[in-house]
Amino acid sequence: MLKLTTQEFEEAVGDALDAVPAELLNLMDNVVFLVEDEPPSDDPDLLGIYDGTPLTERDGGWAAGALPDRITIFRGPTLRMCATREEVLDEVAVTVVHEIAHHFGIDDDRLRELGWD
């Protein structure tokens, strides 16, 4: 398995976020990004997850007192599936975009149609 420290992996997630156009990030509302070592045990190959209410499902009073949505990127499965540091950087970038898309209400089927699977 490829070795990347937690800090190096977090920096890769930060770099992926830096590559997202500012106009898009500015449209995101009440979202935090997290890095965890492993996903839930019932889905050990999960690379990332969006946990929240997509913008397309929010009503005018939704955010009052709401906890932030969470986008979590998982280090372990990403490192296990990638052979090189470059592959990790590419996979993290794709995973970040994929989870941001869920925040905007884009489902997995549409992401596949767009080539982001």
Buried (B, 14 or more C-beta within 10 A) or exposed (E): EEEBEEEEBBBBBBEBBEEBEEEEEEEBBBBEBBBBEEBEEEEEEBBBBBEBBBBEEBEEEEEEEEEEBBBBBBBBBBBEBBEEBEBBBBBBBBBBBBBBBBBEEBEEEEBEEEEBE
